[in-house]
Amino acid sequence: MDADPADDADYPSYSPGAYYVDIVSGDNLTGDGTAETPWKTLSHTMHRVDDGAEGSYSIYISSGTYSVGNGETDDTHTITKDNVTFIGEAGSMPVVDGAGATICTIGVEIAASHVTIKNVALRGFDDWGIRFSSGTGNLIEGCEIHNNGYIAEGGGIHVANCSPDIRKNKIHDNYPIGILIEGDEASASPRIERNEIYAHNIGIGINGYGTGGSADPMVTNNLVYGIDSAMSFEIKCGIGISAESGGTASPAVYHNTLDGGPSHGIYVLNVAGTTTPDIKYNIIGNFAGYGINNTAGSPFIDYNDVWNNTQGNYFGCEGLVGAHEISQDPLYGSYALQSGSPCIDKIPAVSDDPVTIDFAGYARPKGSGHDIGAYEFIADIAQDFALPGGTGEATDYRMFTVPVTLATGSSLKQSMENVLGAYAKGIWRVFAWDPGSSAYIEMDDPSFAELAVYPGRGFWVISTATDTITFSGQPAPDGEYMKVPLSPDWNMVALPWPNNEIELDKIAVSDGFNTFFITSTNNTLTQQQVWDYTGSGSHNGYDPRASGAVLQPGTAYWIKVLGTAELTMLVPKDNAGGYFTASSAKAGTRASKALEDIEKPPPPPGVSMSFESTSSDGETGVSGSAGCFIGAVAPME
């Protein structure tokens, strides 16, 4: 095993708090784990935490690849200290890679309670990407677990005799299994929700065995597809449920979408145990075997759409299938239900369906009932936007937003040209802000066409027209807060909701590690205010909006990121809030910038944003409409 200075008894015992690890710039010998002098490797960091005093630890993992070939120590990654949180840097997921390791065969093993891992990729380990061997209150969220288990036939995630939450992860190409839940003479009742699981022999395996052994997870809103026929493992299925040797398996399998494979969708086995899964509200289709294959188990089956399975939709399910099953093409695209799907509103709103959110984050139900499958059907909405009309500074220029998801900037351009005709710089112009170049991008620029257009992104428009543009598309998910990405420096942002005004005090920013309400005096991630363009403000037409302000739908604002990290703005769907807990301590200095940026106003609308006119000799010039502000293009100091 490579020597690690953490083994040196002369090293200090660390106290609870926030620590940083950076495979690129960190140093295990000279670093103390602070933001300014981080540690280098995860092995060293875990040693320091395990040897530290009792309390809560937060570990910020910087972007990079943590592998033996890149300086990581070949040592076990086992967490035995309670109350530890590992969070990967926002914007670029750090990768923990098992390539070259011989001792470290499991990416992370959790043998403690209240351990959280977010936004980290784990790949290439001989056995498991992540293994939970004990503890309560543990969580894996927003991680990517892939290409593990090929030497020891482990897989992606192994849960043994404990009950973590595993949600919103991408789990793929592990051998032979994506997630294995085992209760071996003890209980395993994790929550497995909103994961994308593909390219395995078995997507999710659930097994209770031995006297007192039980596996009773809640498995909801998962996408399980692409069961791999090329892998050599004997059993192949989307979800496998078994009980043996006196054990029990009673999972709740609700609102999953299972699609495509060489064998069965859900395979229920029973070998001298008790297997009683609750299988409801799922879409199960396109399997070469059976949709649901039951061997001596006693499943309860109802409100599923089981269809187009080669050997048949059911085997061994006589007398076990409820009266509300259907077998019809669900009419989905990329697994989201399309208009006319027979799965829409199929489950009565008064049913005992406990699932109140779907895979994408939309609240259930949306119509007269809940929808079958991982997705609730979301109809497009239409939102009108009236052009400013060119009557003065306050209206010539307007910061606006499109509170629906459009494919790209070219879709935005097409929506406007459908009403206004071909893009005409003498009548209307639209701009986006590029934080990377600290410059505006105009709608006729090729790079504008590739921009992502999503609820929460802001734009400029300048126009002499007064037409109303109708934008149509998917609304933002309303079952949780909306995440709006923020780049370093200036960003044009907006409320993602078409009609809801939101108090600025309820909106937060996060680097994935620290979360602060924007207006909090603890917030060093961004300015503690946003900027609103009124045309009459004292800062190039802007007015600051700070604590107590209420942001309006349809209007865009500026916000300044003070550091070099990618951030996320967290917007609740209403002023009740309650979706996240803000940090009470200030962020590390790696996330903040010089305090002189705290009050700096945003880039002004400039001469490049005025109207263009064409003279009689064909020369193109710049002109402004009545009262237009014509100023410098570069950000003001």
Backbone torsions as a table, in degrees:
resi	resn	phi	psi	omega
1	MET	NA	137.0	177.6
2	ASP	-62.6	140.4	180.0
3	ALA	-67.6	141.2	177.9
4	ASP	-127.5	129.9	-179.5
5	PRO	-62.3	-14.3	176.4
6	ALA	-64.2	-21.3	179.1
7	ASP	-77.2	-9.6	-178.0
8	ASP	-75.4	122.1	-178.3
9	ALA	-64.2	-18.1	-180.0
10	ASP	-77.8	-10.7	-179.9
11	TYR	-70.2	144.6	-177.4
12	PRO	-70.2	154.8	171.9
13	SER	-86.6	127.2	-173.6
14	TYR	-89.2	152.9	179.6
15	SER	-95.1	159.5	176.0
16	PRO	-56.2	150.5	-179.7
17	GLY	152.9	-161.1	-178.0
18	ALA	-100.0	133.5	179.3
19	TYR	-135.6	157.4	-173.9
20	TYR	-126.1	144.0	175.8
21	VAL	-131.9	134.1	-175.2
22	ASP	-143.0	107.5	-177.2
23	ILE	-65.2	-20.6	-178.1
24	VAL	-87.2	-51.8	-172.8
25	SER	-111.5	-3.2	-176.8
26	GLY	-78.0	167.2	179.5
27	ASP	-147.6	120.6	179.7
28	ASN	-71.2	-26.6	-177.3
29	LEU	-81.5	-45.7	-175.2
30	THR	-100.9	-17.0	-178.1
31	GLY	-77.7	153.9	176.5
32	ASP	-119.6	12.5	177.4
33	GLY	82.4	4.7	176.7
34	THR	-79.9	170.7	178.6
35	ALA	-61.8	-34.0	-177.4
36	GLU	-78.4	-34.8	-179.2
37	THR	-132.2	75.8	-175.3
38	PRO	-72.3	162.4	169.1
39	TRP	-75.4	165.5	-174.8
40	LYS	-95.3	-42.1	-168.8
41	THR	-119.8	155.5	177.3
42	LEU	-69.7	-37.0	179.4
43	SER	-58.9	-47.5	178.7
44	HIS	-61.2	-43.7	-178.6
45	THR	-62.3	-43.1	180.0
46	MET	-65.8	-35.9	174.2
47	HIS	-60.5	-47.0	-176.6
48	ARG	-62.4	-42.1	179.8
49	VAL	-66.2	-45.3	-179.1
50	ASP	-62.3	-33.0	-179.6
51	ASP	-85.1	-7.8	-174.8
52	GLY	-79.2	175.2	178.5
53	ALA	-69.7	160.1	179.6
54	GLU	-68.2	146.2	-179.5
55	GLY	146.0	-170.6	-176.2
56	SER	-94.9	132.2	179.3
57	TYR	-120.5	140.1	174.6
58	SER	-124.4	124.2	-176.9
59	ILE	-114.8	120.4	179.0
60	TYR	-98.0	118.7	-177.2
61	ILE	-101.0	115.0	179.6
62	SER	-72.7	159.5	179.8
63	SER	-61.6	151.7	-179.1
64	GLY	140.7	177.6	179.7
65	THR	-109.3	117.2	-177.7
66	TYR	-95.8	91.3	-177.8
67	SER	-138.8	161.8	179.6
68	VAL	-58.8	-40.7	-180.0
69	GLY	-69.0	-12.3	-178.6
70	ASN	-112.3	15.3	175.8
71	GLY	107.8	-6.4	178.4
72	GLU	-71.8	147.4	178.2
73	THR	-78.4	135.9	175.5
74	ASP	-80.1	87.9	-176.3
75	ASP	-148.1	159.0	179.8
76	THR	-65.0	143.9	176.7
77	HIS	-106.5	76.2	-177.6
78	THR	-112.1	131.3	179.6
79	ILE	-105.0	114.5	179.2
80	THR	-114.0	-1.4	179.0
81	LYS	-94.7	131.6	175.9
82	ASP	-70.6	158.3	171.2
83	ASN	62.7	53.1	177.9
84	VAL	-122.8	132.5	178.6
85	THR	-118.8	127.9	174.5
86	PHE	-112.9	125.2	-179.9
87	ILE	-132.1	125.3	177.3
88	GLY	-76.0	149.8	-178.7
89	GLU	-57.4	134.2	-179.8
90	ALA	-66.7	148.5	175.4
91	GLY	92.2	-29.8	179.4
92	SER	-150.0	103.1	-173.0
93	MET	-65.0	121.8	174.5
94	PRO	-66.0	149.3	-174.9
95	VAL	-115.3	125.6	172.2
96	VAL	-102.5	113.4	-168.3
97	ASP	-116.9	129.1	-179.2
98	GLY	-85.2	2.7	-178.5
99	ALA	-58.7	128.9	177.5
100	GLY	86.4	-8.0	-179.1
101	ALA	-85.8	140.6	175.1
102	THR	-116.5	-28.7	177.4
103	ILE	-87.6	-43.0	-177.2
104	CYS	-84.8	89.9	-178.3
105	THR	-97.8	-10.2	176.7
106	ILE	-120.4	130.1	-177.5
107	GLY	-56.4	-54.6	174.7
108	VAL	-145.2	130.4	171.7
109	GLU	-111.2	130.0	-177.4
110	ILE	-108.8	113.6	178.8
111	ALA	-126.2	52.5	-176.0
112	ALA	-158.2	179.8	-179.4
113	SER	-114.0	153.5	176.9
114	HIS	57.2	48.4	175.3
115	VAL	-105.9	132.3	-179.5
116	THR	-124.3	136.7	172.3
117	ILE	-128.4	123.5	-179.6
118	LYS	-131.4	142.7	171.3
119	ASN	56.4	51.1	177.0
120	VAL	-134.2	138.3	174.0
121	ALA	-98.2	135.1	176.5
122	LEU	-125.4	122.2	-174.0
123	ARG	-146.0	157.9	168.5
124	GLY	73.0	20.3	178.8
125	PHE	-91.4	143.7	-174.0
126	ASP	-62.5	-33.0	-174.0
127	ASP	-108.6	-91.5	-177.3
128	TRP	-117.5	149.5	170.9
129	GLY	-69.1	-50.0	176.8
130	ILE	-137.7	139.1	175.4
131	ARG	-131.6	126.3	173.1
132	PHE	-98.8	115.2	-178.6
133	SER	-108.8	-11.9	175.9
134	SER	-171.0	176.8	173.8
135	GLY	101.5	166.0	178.0
136	THR	-129.6	159.1	174.8
137	GLY	69.0	25.5	-179.3
138	ASN	-91.5	154.8	-173.9
139	LEU	-146.3	134.1	167.6
140	ILE	-120.6	122.7	-175.1
141	GLU	-143.3	136.0	173.4
142	GLY	66.1	27.2	-179.6
143	CYS	-103.0	165.6	173.1
144	GLU	-119.8	120.0	-176.5
145	ILE	-118.0	113.1	-173.9
146	HIS	-152.7	153.9	175.1
147	ASN	57.6	42.2	175.4
148	ASN	-111.7	158.9	170.4
149	GLY	90.7	4.0	-172.0
150	TYR	-74.7	-15.7	177.7
151	ILE	-95.9	-47.6	-173.9
152	ALA	-102.1	7.5	-176.5
153	GLU	53.5	52.3	173.1
154	GLY	-94.1	-104.8	178.9
155	GLY	153.8	-151.1	-176.3
156	GLY	-79.9	-69.8	-176.7
157	ILE	-129.7	131.8	178.2
158	HIS	-117.2	124.4	177.1
159	VAL	-113.5	116.4	-178.1
160	ALA	-121.1	110.5	170.7
161	ASN	61.1	34.1	176.6
162	CYS	-153.5	-179.7	-168.4
163	SER	-139.6	67.8	177.5
164	PRO	-77.2	171.6	168.9
165	ASP	-100.5	131.3	179.9
166	ILE	-127.3	104.3	-172.0
167	ARG	-142.6	146.8	174.4
168	LYS	57.9	37.5	177.6
169	ASN	-105.0	158.6	170.4
170	LYS	-107.0	118.1	-172.9
171	ILE	-126.1	114.5	-172.4
172	HIS	-154.1	153.9	172.5
173	ASP	58.0	32.8	172.1
174	ASN	-95.8	153.5	-178.3
175	TYR	-121.1	127.8	-1.5
176	PRO	-98.7	1.5	-165.5
177	ILE	-136.2	146.8	177.6
178	GLY	-77.3	-59.5	177.7
179	ILE	-131.5	129.8	175.3
180	LEU	-117.9	125.2	178.7
181	ILE	-114.7	119.6	-177.2
182	GLU	-128.8	128.0	169.7
183	GLY	-109.3	104.8	-175.1
184	ASP	-109.7	93.7	-177.2
185	GLU	59.8	23.7	173.9
186	ALA	-156.5	-176.7	-174.6
187	SER	-104.0	140.9	171.7
188	ALA	-131.2	109.9	-175.8
189	SER	-132.7	56.9	-179.4
190	PRO	-72.6	167.3	170.6
191	ARG	-104.6	120.1	-179.4
192	ILE	-114.0	103.7	-171.4
193	GLU	-141.9	138.5	172.2
194	ARG	61.3	36.8	175.9
195	ASN	-99.2	149.4	171.4
196	GLU	-103.4	116.8	-170.3
197	ILE	-127.4	119.7	-177.4
198	TYR	-153.2	161.3	177.0
199	ALA	62.5	59.0	173.6
200	HIS	-137.0	166.7	166.9
201	ASN	-70.9	-42.4	177.1
202	ILE	-128.8	125.0	179.5
203	GLY	-68.9	-59.0	178.5
204	ILE	-130.2	126.2	176.2
205	GLY	-111.8	134.1	-176.4
206	ILE	-129.5	120.3	-173.2
207	ASN	-142.7	123.2	172.5
208	GLY	-112.7	128.1	-178.8
209	TYR	-150.6	155.1	-177.0
210	GLY	83.6	154.0	179.7
211	THR	-58.3	123.0	-178.6
212	GLY	85.7	-3.7	179.1
213	GLY	-82.1	130.7	179.6
214	SER	-144.1	144.8	176.0
215	ALA	-128.1	106.8	-171.6
216	ASP	-132.1	53.9	-177.2
217	PRO	-73.1	161.6	168.7
218	MET	-100.3	113.0	-174.1
219	VAL	-114.5	103.2	-171.2
220	THR	-134.9	144.3	170.3
221	ASN	57.5	35.0	177.1
222	ASN	-98.9	146.2	168.9
223	LEU	-98.8	119.8	179.4
224	VAL	-125.6	117.0	-175.2
225	TYR	-153.0	171.4	176.0
226	GLY	63.1	43.0	175.8
227	ILE	-58.9	130.3	-166.1
228	ASP	-89.6	114.0	179.1
229	SER	-78.0	-16.9	-177.5
230	ALA	-77.4	-22.8	178.7
231	MET	-70.4	149.2	-169.8
232	SER	-89.8	-3.8	-176.4
233	PHE	-63.8	142.0	-169.8
234	GLU	-64.7	-48.3	-175.6
235	ILE	-90.2	136.0	179.0
236	LYS	-135.5	123.3	178.5
237	CYS	-166.5	162.9	176.2
238	GLY	-70.1	-54.6	175.7
239	ILE	-130.7	125.5	176.5
240	GLY	-110.5	131.0	-177.0
241	ILE	-127.6	124.6	-177.3
242	SER	-146.0	154.6	172.4
243	ALA	-137.9	140.6	-178.2
244	GLU	-153.2	159.3	174.8
245	SER	53.3	40.4	176.9
246	GLY	90.3	-1.3	179.3
247	GLY	-82.1	171.9	178.8
248	THR	-129.6	150.3	174.7
249	ALA	-138.6	112.4	-176.5
250	SER	-133.7	58.2	-179.4
251	PRO	-73.3	155.9	168.4
252	ALA	-100.2	113.0	-177.0
253	VAL	-110.1	95.3	-171.3
254	TYR	-122.2	138.4	168.0
255	HIS	56.6	39.1	173.2
256	ASN	-99.7	153.3	172.5
257	THR	-115.0	115.2	-178.3
258	LEU	-114.6	127.2	-173.2
259	ASP	-142.4	121.0	163.1
260	GLY	78.6	123.3	174.5
261	GLY	176.6	169.1	-175.4
262	PRO	-79.3	-6.2	-177.0
263	SER	-134.8	-118.9	-168.8
264	HIS	-107.8	154.7	174.1
265	GLY	-71.8	-63.5	174.9
266	ILE	-121.3	126.6	-176.5
267	TYR	-116.4	114.9	-177.7
268	VAL	-105.8	119.4	-178.5
269	LEU	-119.0	151.2	175.3
270	ASN	-147.6	119.9	179.6
271	VAL	-129.0	93.1	-179.8
272	ALA	56.8	38.4	175.3
273	GLY	-139.1	-159.5	178.8
274	THR	-130.9	114.2	-177.4
275	THR	-117.7	108.2	-174.8
276	THR	-133.1	63.1	179.8
277	PRO	-71.8	150.3	173.6
278	ASP	-101.1	107.9	-173.6
279	ILE	-112.8	100.7	-174.6
280	LYS	-142.3	149.2	170.1
281	TYR	70.9	20.6	-176.2
282	ASN	-101.2	154.6	165.9
283	ILE	-104.3	125.4	-176.6
284	ILE	-133.3	108.4	-175.0
285	GLY	-152.9	162.7	172.7
286	ASN	70.5	28.7	176.6
287	PHE	-95.5	146.0	-179.7
288	ALA	-73.3	-23.3	175.7
289	GLY	-94.5	-131.3	179.1
290	TYR	-99.0	154.2	172.8
291	GLY	-64.4	-53.9	173.5
292	ILE	-126.9	118.1	179.4
293	ASN	-111.8	114.7	-177.4
294	ASN	-111.3	123.6	178.0
295	THR	-119.3	94.8	173.9
296	ALA	69.7	10.6	174.4
297	GLY	-91.9	178.0	-179.9
298	SER	-129.9	65.8	-179.3
299	PRO	-74.4	153.0	168.6
300	PHE	-103.8	124.1	-170.1
301	ILE	-127.2	122.8	177.6
302	ASP	-164.4	155.6	176.4
303	TYR	58.5	31.1	174.7
304	ASN	-101.8	157.3	167.4
305	ASP	-108.3	101.2	-178.4
306	VAL	-109.4	115.1	-168.2
307	TRP	-150.6	153.4	169.6
308	ASN	55.6	42.3	175.2
309	ASN	-103.6	130.6	-163.3
310	THR	-61.2	-47.4	-178.4
311	GLN	-80.5	-17.3	-179.8
312	GLY	142.2	162.3	-179.0
313	ASN	-79.5	-31.2	-178.1
314	TYR	-136.5	145.8	170.2
315	PHE	-139.4	131.4	179.0
316	GLY	69.6	25.8	-175.3
317	CYS	-114.1	14.5	-178.2
318	GLU	-58.7	128.9	-179.6
319	GLY	77.7	0.8	-177.0
320	LEU	-110.7	-8.6	-176.3
321	VAL	-92.7	127.7	-179.4
322	GLY	-71.6	175.0	-173.3
323	ALA	-81.0	-4.2	-171.5
324	HIS	-111.2	14.1	176.4
325	GLU	-68.7	147.7	170.6
326	ILE	-128.8	163.5	176.7
327	SER	-140.7	79.0	-176.7
328	GLN	-139.1	153.7	174.3
329	ASP	-55.4	120.4	-177.0
330	PRO	-71.1	-10.2	179.2
331	LEU	55.4	63.8	175.9
332	TYR	-116.0	159.4	173.2
333	GLY	-128.2	122.3	-171.9
334	SER	52.4	33.8	176.1
335	TYR	74.7	-4.6	172.9
336	ALA	-85.8	135.5	-177.5
337	LEU	-65.0	139.9	176.3
338	GLN	-102.9	164.4	178.7
339	SER	-56.3	136.9	-179.7
340	GLY	91.2	-1.7	179.3
341	SER	-62.8	136.8	176.9
342	PRO	-69.5	-9.0	-179.5
343	CYS	-83.6	-10.9	-175.6
344	ILE	-74.4	130.8	175.9
345	ASP	59.1	23.6	-175.9
346	LYS	-75.9	-25.2	-176.6
347	ILE	-100.4	119.4	-177.0
348	PRO	-57.4	142.2	179.7
349	ALA	-61.2	-23.3	-179.0
350	VAL	-90.4	5.7	179.4
351	SER	-70.2	176.0	179.6
352	ASP	-90.2	19.0	178.2
353	ASP	-59.7	115.9	-175.5
354	PRO	-90.7	-1.2	-171.8
355	VAL	-89.9	117.6	-171.7
356	THR	-108.7	8.0	179.9
357	ILE	-146.2	156.1	180.0
358	ASP	-109.7	-176.6	-176.3
359	PHE	-56.1	-40.8	-175.3
360	ALA	-84.2	-8.0	178.7
361	GLY	103.3	8.7	177.5
362	TYR	-84.6	144.0	178.1
363	ALA	-70.3	143.0	173.0
364	ARG	-106.0	148.8	-10.0
365	PRO	-88.6	166.0	178.0
366	LYS	-103.1	-25.3	179.8
367	GLY	-117.1	-140.0	-178.7
368	SER	-78.7	-11.2	178.0
369	GLY	-156.0	176.1	175.7
370	HIS	-78.5	155.9	179.4
371	ASP	-101.8	147.6	176.8
372	ILE	-74.6	144.0	176.4
373	GLY	100.9	-177.8	-175.7
374	ALA	-75.8	-20.0	-176.8
375	TYR	-112.4	135.4	165.7
376	GLU	-84.0	137.1	179.4
377	PHE	-66.5	128.7	180.0
378	ILE	-119.1	113.4	178.9
379	ALA	-76.6	148.0	172.9
380	ASP	-62.1	148.9	173.5
381	ILE	-115.2	157.7	177.1
382	ALA	-114.4	131.1	-178.3
383	GLN	-128.8	125.8	-178.8
384	ASP	-86.7	144.3	175.3
385	PHE	-136.2	119.3	-179.7
386	ALA	-90.4	126.2	178.9
387	LEU	-65.2	152.1	-170.2
388	PRO	-69.0	-34.7	171.6
389	GLY	97.7	-5.3	172.5
390	GLY	68.5	49.5	-178.9
391	THR	-112.5	4.8	180.0
392	GLY	155.9	174.9	-174.4
393	GLU	-57.2	-39.7	-174.6
394	ALA	-69.5	-20.7	-178.0
395	THR	-117.8	-24.1	176.0
396	ASP	-54.8	-47.1	179.6
397	TYR	-104.9	130.8	177.1
398	ARG	-140.3	133.3	171.3
399	MET	-88.3	124.0	-175.0
400	PHE	-136.3	173.7	178.8
401	THR	-140.6	161.2	175.6
402	VAL	-113.4	104.0	-172.4
403	PRO	-81.9	36.8	174.0
404	VAL	-139.4	163.9	178.1
405	THR	-89.8	118.8	172.3
406	LEU	-107.9	158.1	-174.7
407	ALA	-61.0	-53.9	-175.9
408	THR	-154.2	-179.9	174.7
409	GLY	-59.8	-29.7	178.1
410	SER	-66.2	-31.7	175.9
411	SER	-67.8	-39.6	176.5
412	LEU	-61.7	-45.4	179.2
413	LYS	-60.9	-43.7	-179.1
414	GLN	-64.0	-39.7	179.4
415	SER	-60.6	-38.7	-179.0
416	MET	-77.6	-38.8	179.7
417	GLU	-68.7	-25.7	176.4
418	ASN	-60.9	-27.0	179.6
419	VAL	-99.7	-41.8	-169.8
420	LEU	-97.2	-9.7	-173.0
421	GLY	84.5	-173.4	-176.5
422	ALA	-57.1	146.6	-178.3
423	TYR	-52.3	124.9	-174.6
424	ALA	-133.6	107.5	-174.1
425	LYS	-67.6	-14.0	175.8
426	GLY	-85.7	-5.3	-177.0
427	ILE	-124.1	-44.4	-179.8
428	TRP	-151.6	143.8	179.1
429	ARG	-142.9	147.9	-179.2
430	VAL	-132.9	141.1	-177.6
431	PHE	-135.6	146.7	167.9
432	ALA	-115.8	162.9	178.5
433	TRP	-106.2	131.6	177.8
434	ASP	-104.3	103.8	-179.1
435	PRO	-60.8	-30.1	-177.8
436	GLY	-62.6	-40.1	-179.2
437	SER	-104.3	-1.8	-176.8
438	SER	51.0	49.6	-178.7
439	ALA	-149.1	160.8	175.8
440	TYR	-82.1	148.0	173.2
441	ILE	-117.4	124.8	-179.2
442	GLU	-86.4	157.6	-174.8
443	MET	-60.7	-27.9	-179.8
444	ASP	-87.5	0.1	176.2
445	ASP	-76.9	137.5	-180.0
446	PRO	-56.2	-31.2	-179.0
447	SER	-70.1	-26.1	177.4
448	PHE	-64.3	-37.2	-176.8
449	ALA	-60.2	-25.9	-177.3
450	GLU	-94.4	-2.1	-178.3
451	LEU	-64.4	143.7	170.9
452	ALA	-77.7	131.2	178.6
453	VAL	-114.1	113.5	-173.3
454	TYR	-141.7	158.0	176.3
455	PRO	-57.6	126.7	-179.5
456	GLY	109.0	-6.0	176.8
457	ARG	-95.5	142.6	-178.0
458	GLY	-108.1	156.3	178.1
459	PHE	-141.7	162.7	169.5
460	TRP	-102.2	145.6	166.9
461	VAL	-134.7	142.0	171.4
462	ILE	-129.6	130.5	-170.1
463	SER	-156.2	144.6	168.6
464	THR	-96.9	-9.5	-179.4
465	ALA	-83.5	157.4	178.6
466	THR	-121.1	17.0	-179.5
467	ASP	-63.4	159.9	174.4
468	THR	-106.3	125.5	177.9
469	ILE	-98.2	133.7	175.7
470	THR	-106.3	117.1	176.7
471	PHE	-99.0	133.8	-179.8
472	SER	-123.6	137.8	178.8
473	GLY	172.2	-172.8	-179.2
474	GLN	-75.5	134.5	174.2
475	PRO	-73.9	168.8	177.3
476	ALA	-70.0	147.6	175.3
477	PRO	-56.9	135.1	-173.5
478	ASP	-114.4	10.0	179.2
479	GLY	-92.1	-4.1	-179.5
480	GLU	-157.0	176.5	177.6
481	TYR	-66.9	152.7	177.7
482	MET	-89.8	135.5	178.1
483	LYS	-99.6	114.9	178.7
484	VAL	-107.4	119.7	-176.9
485	PRO	-69.3	143.1	177.0
486	LEU	-125.5	132.7	175.4
487	SER	-98.6	161.2	175.4
488	PRO	-55.9	145.9	-179.2
489	ASP	81.0	-142.6	-172.1
490	TRP	-84.8	146.1	176.7
491	ASN	-139.6	140.7	171.8
492	MET	-96.5	116.8	-174.1
493	VAL	-129.8	169.2	-178.5
494	ALA	-156.9	168.9	171.2
495	LEU	-69.7	137.5	-178.5
496	PRO	-80.9	-9.1	-174.0
497	TRP	-95.1	139.0	-175.5
498	PRO	-71.5	-23.5	-173.1
499	ASN	-129.7	-17.1	-172.9
500	ASN	-86.7	125.8	167.9
501	GLU	-86.0	146.0	-174.3
502	ILE	-131.5	137.0	176.6
503	GLU	-69.6	133.0	-179.6
504	LEU	-59.7	-32.5	179.8
505	ASP	-63.1	-16.9	-178.2
506	LYS	-95.9	-2.3	-177.3
507	ILE	-100.7	135.6	-175.3
508	ALA	-119.7	166.7	172.0
509	VAL	-128.6	149.8	-177.1
510	SER	-145.2	143.4	170.6
511	ASP	-99.9	14.8	-176.7
512	GLY	88.7	-12.6	-177.1
513	PHE	-121.4	-56.1	173.9
514	ASN	-99.6	142.8	174.5
515	THR	-130.0	124.9	-178.5
516	PHE	-131.8	142.8	166.9
517	PHE	-66.5	140.4	-173.0
518	ILE	-54.3	-42.3	-174.0
519	THR	-85.5	0.9	-179.6
520	SER	-68.8	142.3	175.9
521	THR	-69.4	-13.9	175.2
522	ASN	-80.5	-15.0	-173.6
523	ASN	-73.4	110.3	172.8
524	THR	-113.0	11.3	178.0
525	LEU	-82.6	-36.3	179.8
526	THR	-137.3	172.9	165.9
527	GLN	-57.6	152.8	-177.6
528	GLN	-90.3	32.0	-178.9
529	GLN	-161.0	168.2	168.9
530	VAL	-121.6	167.9	-177.0
531	TRP	-118.5	133.1	-177.7
532	ASP	-113.2	129.7	178.7
533	TYR	-87.1	118.0	177.2
534	THR	-111.9	-12.9	-175.8
535	GLY	84.6	-16.4	-177.9
536	SER	-122.2	3.6	-179.9
537	GLY	-66.7	157.9	-174.8
538	SER	-78.0	-7.7	179.6
539	HIS	-114.6	82.6	179.6
540	ASN	54.6	34.5	179.5
541	GLY	91.7	0.1	-178.1
542	TYR	-101.8	152.6	170.2
543	ASP	-123.9	135.7	176.0
544	PRO	-74.0	144.0	174.4
545	ARG	-120.2	115.3	-175.1
546	ALA	-117.9	-156.6	-176.4
547	SER	-53.8	134.6	-178.3
548	GLY	96.8	-13.5	-179.4
549	ALA	-75.4	153.3	176.3
550	VAL	-119.5	118.7	-179.1
551	LEU	-81.9	145.6	-173.1
552	GLN	-105.4	143.7	175.7
553	PRO	-67.8	149.0	178.4
554	GLY	85.4	-11.7	-178.3
555	THR	-107.6	140.1	175.8
556	ALA	-102.6	158.5	-176.9
557	TYR	-137.4	162.8	172.8
558	TRP	-98.9	142.5	169.6
559	ILE	-137.7	140.9	-177.0
560	LYS	-108.6	124.5	171.9
561	VAL	-85.0	128.9	-171.6
562	LEU	-88.9	-15.7	-177.5
563	GLY	-116.4	-163.7	-177.1
564	THR	-103.0	2.1	-177.7
565	ALA	-89.4	148.9	169.6
566	GLU	-70.8	138.0	-179.0
567	LEU	-123.3	173.9	173.7
568	THR	-130.9	132.9	171.8
569	MET	-92.9	129.4	-175.4
570	LEU	-107.9	113.7	-174.7
571	VAL	-114.2	117.1	177.4
572	PRO	-71.5	158.6	-177.7
573	LYS	-76.6	-16.6	176.4
574	ASP	-154.6	179.9	-175.0
575	ASN	-81.4	1.9	173.6
576	ALA	-70.4	-29.4	178.4
577	GLY	62.0	-142.9	176.3
578	GLY	84.5	13.7	-176.7
579	TYR	-93.0	-17.2	-176.7
580	PHE	-151.4	162.7	177.5
581	THR	-111.7	123.6	-179.5
582	ALA	-78.3	150.5	177.2
583	SER	-72.7	147.6	179.7
584	SER	-96.3	-22.4	-179.4
585	ALA	-97.2	158.7	179.2
586	LYS	-73.5	152.1	179.3
587	ALA	-69.0	159.1	174.3
588	GLY	-64.6	157.5	-174.9
589	THR	-68.3	-17.3	176.5
590	ARG	-63.6	-22.1	-177.8
591	ALA	-94.8	-6.3	-175.9
592	SER	-117.6	168.8	-177.2
593	LYS	-126.4	179.4	-179.6
594	ALA	-55.5	140.3	-175.0
595	LEU	-67.2	-14.2	177.7
596	GLU	-66.2	-15.5	177.5
597	ASP	-82.6	-7.1	-173.3
598	ILE	-60.4	-39.7	-175.3
599	GLU	-109.6	6.1	-175.6
600	LYS	-64.9	132.8	178.7
601	PRO	-76.7	162.2	-175.9
602	PRO	-77.4	172.2	177.8
603	PRO	-59.2	135.0	179.8
604	PRO	-79.4	157.7	165.7
605	PRO	-63.3	136.6	-171.6
606	GLY	-119.2	-174.2	-177.8
607	VAL	-60.8	-30.7	179.8
608	SER	-68.3	-13.1	-179.9
609	MET	-100.8	8.7	175.1
610	SER	-81.3	171.7	177.6
611	PHE	-72.9	147.5	174.2
612	GLU	-100.8	141.3	175.2
613	SER	-125.3	152.9	179.7
614	THR	-112.9	123.1	-178.5
615	SER	-79.1	172.8	-177.1
616	SER	-65.5	-23.3	179.4
617	ASP	-91.9	8.6	176.0
618	GLY	88.5	-2.9	179.1
619	GLU	-76.2	137.6	178.0
620	THR	-94.2	129.3	179.4
621	GLY	-123.5	-172.8	-179.7
622	VAL	-121.3	131.5	176.4
623	SER	-137.0	155.4	178.4
624	GLY	-113.5	148.4	174.7
625	SER	-80.4	175.3	-173.1
626	ALA	-53.9	122.7	175.0
627	GLY	76.3	6.8	-177.6
628	CYS	-63.5	140.6	173.0
629	PHE	-79.8	125.3	176.3
630	ILE	-123.0	109.0	-175.0
631	GLY	-136.6	-166.7	-179.4
632	ALA	-68.6	150.2	179.3
633	VAL	-82.7	-36.8	-176.4
634	ALA	-68.9	150.1	176.7
635	PRO	-56.9	138.7	179.4
636	MET	-77.6	143.6	174.8
637	GLU	-86.6	NA	NA
